[in-house]
Amino acid sequence: MSTTWTDIPAQPAKTASVPLPKPQPFGVPVLIGDCASPLAGETVLSLLMKRSTGA
């Protein structure tokens, strides 16, 4: 038997959320670099920031 696209659920099953530890501030400055090559008009850092904020 082969699997067709209609056999696959439209959305994955939701997993239970995992409690995260309390954020700890850094004791020293943290430098964050970004890639110079854009991806579809975006940089890697901007895409990660959008993903983390849900924008």
PDB file of N, CA, C and O in Angstrom:
ATOM      1  N   MET A   1       0.842  -1.174   0.000  1.00  0.00           N
ATOM      2  CA  MET A   1       0.000   0.000   0.000  1.00  0.00           C
ATOM      3  C   MET A   1       0.892   1.243   0.000  1.00  0.00           C
ATOM      4  O   MET A   1       1.859   1.313   0.758  1.00  0.00           O
ATOM      5  N   SER A   2       0.574   2.203  -0.832  1.00  0.00           N
ATOM      6  CA  SER A   2       1.367   3.425  -0.884  1.00  0.00           C
ATOM      7  C   SER A   2       0.643   4.556  -0.164  1.00  0.00           C
ATOM      8  O   SER A   2      -0.583   4.563  -0.057  1.00  0.00           O
ATOM      9  N   THR A   3       1.417   5.497   0.320  1.00  0.00           N
ATOM     10  CA  THR A   3       0.862   6.648   1.030  1.00  0.00           C
ATOM     11  C   THR A   3       0.586   7.758   0.030  1.00  0.00           C
ATOM     12  O   THR A   3       1.435   8.068  -0.806  1.00  0.00           O
ATOM     13  N   THR A   4      -0.578   8.349   0.110  1.00  0.00           N
ATOM     14  CA  THR A   4      -0.913   9.487  -0.743  1.00  0.00           C
ATOM     15  C   THR A   4      -0.941  10.742   0.108  1.00  0.00           C
ATOM     16  O   THR A   4      -0.941  10.667   1.337  1.00  0.00           O
ATOM     17  N   TRP A   5      -0.966  11.904  -0.550  1.00  0.00           N
ATOM     18  CA  TRP A   5      -0.981  13.171   0.177  1.00  0.00           C
ATOM     19  C   TRP A   5      -2.232  13.313   1.035  1.00  0.00           C
ATOM     20  O   TRP A   5      -2.205  14.022   2.041  1.00  0.00           O
ATOM     21  N   THR A   6      -3.305  12.669   0.668  1.00  0.00           N
ATOM     22  CA  THR A   6      -4.535  12.790   1.453  1.00  0.00           C
ATOM     23  C   THR A   6      -4.456  11.985   2.746  1.00  0.00           C
ATOM     24  O   THR A   6      -5.255  12.206   3.656  1.00  0.00           O
ATOM     25  N   ASP A   7      -3.499  11.046   2.843  1.00  0.00           N
ATOM     26  CA  ASP A   7      -3.342  10.247   4.059  1.00  0.00           C
ATOM     27  C   ASP A   7      -2.581  10.996   5.151  1.00  0.00           C
ATOM     28  O   ASP A   7      -2.632  10.617   6.321  1.00  0.00           O
ATOM     29  N   ILE A   8      -1.873  12.062   4.763  1.00  0.00           N
ATOM     30  CA  ILE A   8      -1.051  12.811   5.709  1.00  0.00           C
ATOM     31  C   ILE A   8      -1.904  13.911   6.336  1.00  0.00           C
ATOM     32  O   ILE A   8      -2.570  14.640   5.601  1.00  0.00           O
ATOM     33  N   PRO A   9      -1.914  14.064   7.671  1.00  0.00           N
ATOM     34  CA  PRO A   9      -2.721  15.119   8.297  1.00  0.00           C
ATOM     35  C   PRO A   9      -2.286  16.509   7.846  1.00  0.00           C
ATOM     36  O   PRO A   9      -1.109  16.736   7.566  1.00  0.00           O
ATOM     37  N   ALA A  10      -3.241  17.442   7.776  1.00  0.00           N
ATOM     38  CA  ALA A  10      -2.958  18.801   7.314  1.00  0.00           C
ATOM     39  C   ALA A  10      -2.042  19.530   8.285  1.00  0.00           C
ATOM     40  O   ALA A  10      -1.186  20.301   7.851  1.00  0.00           O
ATOM     41  N   GLN A  11      -2.194  19.312   9.565  1.00  0.00           N
ATOM     42  CA  GLN A  11      -1.365  19.962  10.576  1.00  0.00           C
ATOM     43  C   GLN A  11      -0.783  18.891  11.490  1.00  0.00           C
ATOM     44  O   GLN A  11      -1.462  17.918  11.820  1.00  0.00           O
ATOM     45  N   PRO A  12       0.476  19.067  11.901  1.00  0.00           N
ATOM     46  CA  PRO A  12       1.048  18.076  12.812  1.00  0.00           C
ATOM     47  C   PRO A  12       0.362  18.120  14.177  1.00  0.00           C
ATOM     48  O   PRO A  12      -0.184  19.145  14.583  1.00  0.00           O
ATOM     49  N   ALA A  13       0.403  17.004  14.861  1.00  0.00           N
ATOM     50  CA  ALA A  13      -0.187  16.941  16.200  1.00  0.00           C
ATOM     51  C   ALA A  13       0.568  17.880  17.132  1.00  0.00           C
ATOM     52  O   ALA A  13       1.791  17.994  17.049  1.00  0.00           O
ATOM     53  N   LYS A  14      -0.158  18.550  18.017  1.00  0.00           N
ATOM     54  CA  LYS A  14       0.476  19.485  18.951  1.00  0.00           C
ATOM     55  C   LYS A  14       1.151  18.715  20.070  1.00  0.00           C
ATOM     56  O   LYS A  14       0.612  17.738  20.590  1.00  0.00           O
ATOM     57  N   THR A  15       2.335  19.171  20.427  1.00  0.00           N
ATOM     58  CA  THR A  15       3.069  18.540  21.521  1.00  0.00           C
ATOM     59  C   THR A  15       2.879  19.373  22.789  1.00  0.00           C
ATOM     60  O   THR A  15       2.577  20.565  22.722  1.00  0.00           O
ATOM     61  N   ALA A  16       3.055  18.746  23.910  1.00  0.00           N
ATOM     62  CA  ALA A  16       2.921  19.447  25.185  1.00  0.00           C
ATOM     63  C   ALA A  16       4.066  20.443  25.339  1.00  0.00           C
ATOM     64  O   ALA A  16       5.201  20.157  24.960  1.00  0.00           O
ATOM     65  N   SER A  17       3.763  21.606  25.893  1.00  0.00           N
ATOM     66  CA  SER A  17       4.811  22.607  26.085  1.00  0.00           C
ATOM     67  C   SER A  17       5.726  22.193  27.239  1.00  0.00           C
ATOM     68  O   SER A  17       5.300  21.539  28.192  1.00  0.00           O
ATOM     69  N   VAL A  18       6.971  22.586  27.127  1.00  0.00           N
ATOM     70  CA  VAL A  18       7.974  22.247  28.127  1.00  0.00           C
ATOM     71  C   VAL A  18       8.329  23.524  28.883  1.00  0.00           C
ATOM     72  O   VAL A  18       8.653  24.529  28.249  1.00  0.00           O
ATOM     73  N   PRO A  19       8.279  23.521  30.209  1.00  0.00           N
ATOM     74  CA  PRO A  19       8.643  24.731  30.953  1.00  0.00           C
ATOM     75  C   PRO A  19      10.124  25.052  30.760  1.00  0.00           C
ATOM     76  O   PRO A  19      10.980  24.176  30.879  1.00  0.00           O
ATOM     77  N   LEU A  20      10.414  26.308  30.462  1.00  0.00           N
ATOM     78  CA  LEU A  20      11.786  26.741  30.249  1.00  0.00           C
ATOM     79  C   LEU A  20      12.362  27.352  31.522  1.00  0.00           C
ATOM     80  O   LEU A  20      11.619  27.908  32.332  1.00  0.00           O
ATOM     81  N   PRO A  21      13.668  27.255  31.704  1.00  0.00           N
ATOM     82  CA  PRO A  21      14.270  27.875  32.891  1.00  0.00           C
ATOM     83  C   PRO A  21      14.203  29.396  32.790  1.00  0.00           C
ATOM     84  O   PRO A  21      14.077  29.953  31.700  1.00  0.00           O
ATOM     85  N   LYS A  22      14.288  30.055  33.940  1.00  0.00           N
ATOM     86  CA  LYS A  22      14.262  31.516  33.977  1.00  0.00           C
ATOM     87  C   LYS A  22      15.483  32.068  33.239  1.00  0.00           C
ATOM     88  O   LYS A  22      16.594  31.584  33.457  1.00  0.00           O
ATOM     89  N   PRO A  23      15.304  33.077  32.364  1.00  0.00           N
ATOM     90  CA  PRO A  23      16.454  33.643  31.649  1.00  0.00           C
ATOM     91  C   PRO A  23      17.470  34.257  32.603  1.00  0.00           C
ATOM     92  O   PRO A  23      17.100  34.927  33.567  1.00  0.00           O
ATOM     93  N   GLN A  24      18.738  34.026  32.332  1.00  0.00           N
ATOM     94  CA  GLN A  24      19.811  34.575  33.143  1.00  0.00           C
ATOM     95  C   GLN A  24      20.535  35.644  32.332  1.00  0.00           C
ATOM     96  O   GLN A  24      20.931  35.377  31.198  1.00  0.00           O
ATOM     97  N   PRO A  25      20.720  36.847  32.877  1.00  0.00           N
ATOM     98  CA  PRO A  25      21.446  37.882  32.132  1.00  0.00           C
ATOM     99  C   PRO A  25      22.929  37.522  32.027  1.00  0.00           C
ATOM    100  O   PRO A  25      23.494  36.875  32.909  1.00  0.00           O
ATOM    101  N   PHE A  26      23.540  37.958  30.925  1.00  0.00           N
ATOM    102  CA  PHE A  26      24.969  37.729  30.737  1.00  0.00           C
ATOM    103  C   PHE A  26      25.757  38.722  31.587  1.00  0.00           C
ATOM    104  O   PHE A  26      25.338  39.866  31.760  1.00  0.00           O
ATOM    105  N   GLY A  27      26.888  38.286  32.114  1.00  0.00           N
ATOM    106  CA  GLY A  27      27.736  39.155  32.911  1.00  0.00           C
ATOM    107  C   GLY A  27      28.645  40.036  32.083  1.00  0.00           C
ATOM    108  O   GLY A  27      29.201  41.011  32.588  1.00  0.00           O
ATOM    109  N   VAL A  28      28.798  39.698  30.812  1.00  0.00           N
ATOM    110  CA  VAL A  28      29.667  40.451  29.902  1.00  0.00           C
ATOM    111  C   VAL A  28      28.878  40.792  28.645  1.00  0.00           C
ATOM    112  O   VAL A  28      27.861  40.152  28.375  1.00  0.00           O
ATOM    113  N   PRO A  29      29.318  41.788  27.864  1.00  0.00           N
ATOM    114  CA  PRO A  29      28.608  42.108  26.618  1.00  0.00           C
ATOM    115  C   PRO A  29      28.629  40.923  25.649  1.00  0.00           C
ATOM    116  O   PRO A  29      29.614  40.189  25.571  1.00  0.00           O
ATOM    117  N   VAL A  30      27.545  40.754  24.927  1.00  0.00           N
ATOM    118  CA  VAL A  30      27.433  39.685  23.943  1.00  0.00           C
ATOM    119  C   VAL A  30      27.300  40.321  22.569  1.00  0.00           C
ATOM    120  O   VAL A  30      26.402  41.132  22.340  1.00  0.00           O
ATOM    121  N   LEU A  31      28.186  39.958  21.661  1.00  0.00           N
ATOM    122  CA  LEU A  31      28.136  40.484  20.305  1.00  0.00           C
ATOM    123  C   LEU A  31      27.445  39.463  19.404  1.00  0.00           C
ATOM    124  O   LEU A  31      27.774  38.277  19.427  1.00  0.00           O
ATOM    125  N   ILE A  32      26.490  39.936  18.616  1.00  0.00           N
ATOM    126  CA  ILE A  32      25.779  39.057  17.692  1.00  0.00           C
ATOM    127  C   ILE A  32      26.091  39.523  16.278  1.00  0.00           C
ATOM    128  O   ILE A  32      25.841  40.676  15.929  1.00  0.00           O
ATOM    129  N   GLY A  33      26.635  38.632  15.472  1.00  0.00           N
ATOM    130  CA  GLY A  33      26.944  38.966  14.081  1.00  0.00           C
ATOM    131  C   GLY A  33      25.849  38.494  13.160  1.00  0.00           C
ATOM    132  O   GLY A  33      25.019  37.669  13.541  1.00  0.00           O
ATOM    133  N   ASP A  34      25.844  39.014  11.952  1.00  0.00           N
ATOM    134  CA  ASP A  34      24.852  38.625  10.966  1.00  0.00           C
ATOM    135  C   ASP A  34      25.564  38.260   9.673  1.00  0.00           C
ATOM    136  O   ASP A  34      26.639  38.785   9.381  1.00  0.00           O
ATOM    137  N   CYS A  35      24.981  37.383   8.919  1.00  0.00           N
ATOM    138  CA  CYS A  35      25.562  37.002   7.627  1.00  0.00           C
ATOM    139  C   CYS A  35      25.402  38.146   6.632  1.00  0.00           C
ATOM    140  O   CYS A  35      24.401  38.861   6.653  1.00  0.00           O
ATOM    141  N   ALA A  36      26.381  38.310   5.775  1.00  0.00           N
ATOM    142  CA  ALA A  36      26.346  39.389   4.792  1.00  0.00           C
ATOM    143  C   ALA A  36      25.494  39.028   3.590  1.00  0.00           C
ATOM    144  O   ALA A  36      25.040  39.925   2.879  1.00  0.00           O
ATOM    145  N   SER A  37      25.259  37.746   3.339  1.00  0.00           N
ATOM    146  CA  SER A  37      24.479  37.365   2.157  1.00  0.00           C
ATOM    147  C   SER A  37      22.990  37.325   2.487  1.00  0.00           C
ATOM    148  O   SER A  37      22.573  36.581   3.374  1.00  0.00           O
ATOM    149  N   PRO A  38      22.185  38.121   1.781  1.00  0.00           N
ATOM    150  CA  PRO A  38      20.741  38.133   2.052  1.00  0.00           C
ATOM    151  C   PRO A  38      20.044  36.891   1.489  1.00  0.00           C
ATOM    152  O   PRO A  38      20.464  36.339   0.472  1.00  0.00           O
ATOM    153  N   LEU A  39      18.995  36.469   2.152  1.00  0.00           N
ATOM    154  CA  LEU A  39      18.170  35.355   1.685  1.00  0.00           C
ATOM    155  C   LEU A  39      16.778  35.906   1.389  1.00  0.00           C
ATOM    156  O   LEU A  39      16.020  36.222   2.306  1.00  0.00           O
ATOM    157  N   ALA A  40      16.454  36.017   0.129  1.00  0.00           N
ATOM    158  CA  ALA A  40      15.152  36.543  -0.311  1.00  0.00           C
ATOM    159  C   ALA A  40      14.915  37.928   0.280  1.00  0.00           C
ATOM    160  O   ALA A  40      13.810  38.238   0.725  1.00  0.00           O
ATOM    161  N   GLY A  41      15.957  38.760   0.283  1.00  0.00           N
ATOM    162  CA  GLY A  41      15.813  40.106   0.814  1.00  0.00           C
ATOM    163  C   GLY A  41      15.952  40.197   2.320  1.00  0.00           C
ATOM    164  O   GLY A  41      15.803  41.279   2.888  1.00  0.00           O
ATOM    165  N   GLU A  42      16.232  39.095   2.971  1.00  0.00           N
ATOM    166  CA  GLU A  42      16.380  39.047   4.429  1.00  0.00           C
ATOM    167  C   GLU A  42      17.753  38.481   4.761  1.00  0.00           C
ATOM    168  O   GLU A  42      18.352  37.775   3.950  1.00  0.00           O
ATOM    169  N   THR A  43      18.242  38.787   5.938  1.00  0.00           N
ATOM    170  CA  THR A  43      19.471  38.161   6.406  1.00  0.00           C
ATOM    171  C   THR A  43      19.097  37.028   7.362  1.00  0.00           C
ATOM    172  O   THR A  43      17.959  36.937   7.823  1.00  0.00           O
ATOM    173  N   VAL A  44      20.060  36.181   7.647  1.00  0.00           N
ATOM    174  CA  VAL A  44      19.807  35.044   8.532  1.00  0.00           C
ATOM    175  C   VAL A  44      19.340  35.525   9.903  1.00  0.00           C
ATOM    176  O   VAL A  44      18.398  34.965  10.465  1.00  0.00           O
ATOM    177  N   LEU A  45      19.983  36.550  10.445  1.00  0.00           N
ATOM    178  CA  LEU A  45      19.598  37.045  11.762  1.00  0.00           C
ATOM    179  C   LEU A  45      18.176  37.600  11.750  1.00  0.00           C
ATOM    180  O   LEU A  45      17.411  37.342  12.679  1.00  0.00           O
ATOM    181  N   SER A  46      17.806  38.357  10.716  1.00  0.00           N
ATOM    182  CA  SER A  46      16.439  38.911  10.682  1.00  0.00           C
ATOM    183  C   SER A  46      15.407  37.802  10.560  1.00  0.00           C
ATOM    184  O   SER A  46      14.325  37.907  11.138  1.00  0.00           O
ATOM    185  N   LEU A  47      15.715  36.743   9.823  1.00  0.00           N
ATOM    186  CA  LEU A  47      14.765  35.624   9.720  1.00  0.00           C
ATOM    187  C   LEU A  47      14.624  34.898  11.058  1.00  0.00           C
ATOM    188  O   LEU A  47      13.524  34.489  11.432  1.00  0.00           O
ATOM    189  N   LEU A  48      15.742  34.739  11.782  1.00  0.00           N
ATOM    190  CA  LEU A  48      15.661  34.106  13.104  1.00  0.00           C
ATOM    191  C   LEU A  48      14.889  34.969  14.083  1.00  0.00           C
ATOM    192  O   LEU A  48      14.124  34.451  14.897  1.00  0.00           O
ATOM    193  N   MET A  49      15.081  36.286  14.013  1.00  0.00           N
ATOM    194  CA  MET A  49      14.349  37.193  14.907  1.00  0.00           C
ATOM    195  C   MET A  49      12.858  37.150  14.610  1.00  0.00           C
ATOM    196  O   MET A  49      12.045  37.159  15.534  1.00  0.00           O
ATOM    197  N   LYS A  50      12.488  37.102  13.341  1.00  0.00           N
ATOM    198  CA  LYS A  50      11.066  37.017  12.983  1.00  0.00           C
ATOM    199  C   LYS A  50      10.464  35.713  13.479  1.00  0.00           C
ATOM    200  O   LYS A  50       9.333  35.673  13.962  1.00  0.00           O
ATOM    201  N   ARG A  51      11.248  34.644  13.349  1.00  0.00           N
ATOM    202  CA  ARG A  51      10.739  33.340  13.790  1.00  0.00           C
ATOM    203  C   ARG A  51      10.535  33.306  15.306  1.00  0.00           C
ATOM    204  O   ARG A  51       9.547  32.756  15.793  1.00  0.00           O
ATOM    205  N   SER A  52      11.471  33.897  16.045  1.00  0.00           N
ATOM    206  CA  SER A  52      11.374  33.859  17.510  1.00  0.00           C
ATOM    207  C   SER A  52      10.275  34.759  18.040  1.00  0.00           C
ATOM    208  O   SER A  52       9.713  34.484  19.100  1.00  0.00           O
ATOM    209  N   THR A  53       9.953  35.843  17.314  1.00  0.00           N
ATOM    210  CA  THR A  53       8.895  36.760  17.773  1.00  0.00           C
ATOM    211  C   THR A  53       7.549  36.412  17.175  1.00  0.00           C
ATOM    212  O   THR A  53       6.525  36.942  17.605  1.00  0.00           O
ATOM    213  N   GLY A  54       7.535  35.525  16.186  1.00  0.00           N
ATOM    214  CA  GLY A  54       6.275  35.130  15.571  1.00  0.00           C
ATOM    215  C   GLY A  54       5.724  36.151  14.596  1.00  0.00           C
ATOM    216  O   GLY A  54       4.547  36.091  14.240  1.00  0.00           O
ATOM    217  N   ALA A  55       6.568  37.104  14.149  1.00  0.00           N
ATOM    218  CA  ALA A  55       6.099  38.146  13.218  1.00  0.00           C
ATOM    219  C   ALA A  55       5.986  37.608  11.815  1.00  0.00           C
ATOM    220  O   ALA A  55       5.608  38.341  10.901  1.00  0.00           O
TER     221      ALA A  55
END
